[in-house]
Amino acid sequence: MRAVLPAVAALLLLAGCTAAAPADDETPSPFATCAPPAGGDTELPDVTLACFTGGEQVRLGELRGPAVINIWSSFCGPCREELPVIQRLADRSAGRLTVLGVDTGDARDAAASFGADHGVSMPTLYDRDQKLIAALGAVNLPNTVFVDAAGKYYLHRLPVDAAELTRLVAEHTGVTVRL
């Protein structure tokens, strides 16, 4: 028995040495792929962000309205409550309104895990370096940007519930959606 214990210990050590630590992006993305902007011209800051799913780059200055952009992070308590409401907006306004998420200042794995756990699947951009909120002059999270058909935008700097989101979408994009 004494001869077997050192062999088992050696095997366990070797197994521990060869196991890779999880990478920051191992959780599969629950988010939809991003469509390139429709070639509009907005007053939004000219910030280009990668689609969370990879590949596609989206230049926000070319995003055609009407659109809603929700800026969030998995570590933000109010974002956790608001994001499912934004997802409901995306589901109920398909074809009439572009709805994008922007995960900011977050680890990819944390954002993907949060999205999967809360049923968030709308197209989402990844902004680990917080370029967009810096360009908008925003300091808190969440933020929601409403873009009208003419390309003018309104930045809402506080969390929203379904009733307020319905009102803000109608007021700032001209699209009526019942949430």
N, C-alpha and C positions, 0 to 999 in steps of 0.2 A: 504494500500500500504506500509506503514511504517513497518508493521509486516512481509511482504514478503521480503523486501530488506535484512534484516539480515539472513534470511534463504537461499536466493540465494548466498549471500556472503560466508556463511558457506559451502555450497555445492561446490562453486568454490575453496575455500581453500582446502577442502578435496580432490578434484579432482587433484589439483596441488601437494599435498603431496603424492599421491599414484602413480603418473606418474613416471616411471623409466627414468633416464637419459640414453641416448643411450650408449651402450657399445662400446668399441674400435673395436669390430669385428662384428657389426650388418649388415654391407653392405655385401651382398652375394659375394663370390669370383667369379670373371669372368674367373679365370685361370683354365687350365686343371690340372688334377691330375698328379703327378710325377711318372714316372716309376723308379724302382730301377736301379742303374747302372748296366751295362752289364757285370760287373766283370772284368773290365780292370784294368790297373795299370798306373797311370799318375804321372807326376811330380808336379801336383797341390798340394797346401797345403792340409794336411789331416784334412779338416774341415767338420763336419757333420752339415747339416742344415735341418730344417723341411720344408716339402712341404707346400706352402701357404694354400692349401685346407685342411691341417691337416693329421694326421696319418703317412704317409710315411716320413722316414728320408733318406736323400741322403748324402752319404759320397763321397765328391768330389774327393778324392784320388783314388777312384775305378771307376771313370767315364771313359768309353771307348770312344776314339775319332773315327772319327772326330766329334768335338763338338764346339759349340759357346755358351759362357756364357756371358750374358749382365747384368752388375751390375748397378742398377738405384734406384732412389727415386722419389716419386711424387712431392717433393718440388724442384727438380733440373730442371731448365729451359731447358738446352740442352738434358736432359734425355727425357723430354716431346716431343721433336722433333724427337729424335732418336728411341724411343721405337716402334713406328708404323713401322719403317723400319725393325727393328729386327723381329717384328711379321710377316712382309711380307717374310722375310728369312725363318722363321719357316714354314709358309704356303707352300712356293715353294720348300723347300728342304726335306719335310717329307719322311722318310725312308732312306735318304742318309746322314743325318746330324742331330745330336742331338742339339736342340736349347733350352736353358734354360734361364729364367730371374732370377735374384736375387734381390729382393727388400730389400734395406739396410737402416737402421737408420730411418725407417718410421713407422708411425702408421698403423696398418692393415686396418683400415677403409679408410684412405686416399689412400692407395695403391689400395685397391679393387675398390674404387670409380673412381680413375684415370684409372685403367684398363678397367672398364666397359664403361666409357665415351669415351675411345679412341680405343675400339675394340681389346684390347690386351687379348689374351686367351691362349698363350703358357704356358707350365708348368713353374711355378715360385716357387722359394724357398724363405723363409722368414728369414731375417737376421737382426733383429732389433738392435742387439748389434754390428753389423759391424765386425763380426769375419773374414769374407773372405777378405774384403779390408785391414784390419789390417795385416792379414797373407801374403797378396800379396805386402804389402808396398805401397799401393795406397792411395793417399790423396784427390783426386778429384773425381767427378762423371761427366759423366758416364765412366765406364771402360768396355772393352770387351775383353774376354779371348778366344783365339782360341787354340783348342787342336787337334793335328794331330793323325793319327792312331797309332803311336808309343808311344803316351802319352806325348810328349813334348808340352809345351804351350808357347804362345806368348801373352803378355799383352799389349793391345792398350789402352793408357790412355786419349784419346781425343774422342769427339763425331765423329760419322761417318755418311755420307750420303749414299744413295743407291749405287752409283758408287764406292765409296771407300770400302764399305762393300763387294761388289761383288769381288773386287780385293783382299782384305785381306782374305776372305774366301778361294779363290782359292790358294793364296800364302801360307797360314798357315795350311790349312786342306786338300788341294788337291781336294776339291769338287768345281765344277763349277755350279753356280746358277745365273740365270739372274733375276735381280731385276728391 
